[in-house]
Amino acid sequence: MADKEKLGYHKGALEALINEKIELSRLMKIVDSLIQRHSKSLEEMGVDVEKFIENVQRKREETAKKATEERKKASKTKEDFDLSDEELPEEF
């Protein structure tokens, strides 16, 4: 790539990422606002919101841990594909 092409590529990528960051920030503000509204409503109904949030986070961590363990079991290692001890037919 020529220097001008590299410059344009990196500038374009940076601009796109900055715009994505701004949009993500906007979405986070909306989500935080909704969380606050629902938390307030639950508290008014007598729900221990902190305990509820802890339970949700714990369940999420357990689910993530199980998914990671399943991915590790399912992943193939180099040895799974090692055919070095196989003899190739003579035409190769």
GINOR-V773028 format. One line per field, one symbol per residue. ss: DSSP state (~ for helix, > for strand, _ for the rest). psi: psi as a letter, one per 20 degrees, with the letter a starting at -180 (. if undefined). Layout:
ss: ???
psi: ???
//
This chain:
ss: __~~~~~~~~~~~~~~~~~~~~~~~~~~~~~~~~~~~~~~~~~~____~~~~~~~~~~~~~~~~~~~~~~~~~~___~~~~___________
psi: pqhhggggghgggggghghhgggggghhggggghggghggggghjjpnggggggggggggggggggggghgghiqqrhhhjojhiqpqqhi.
//
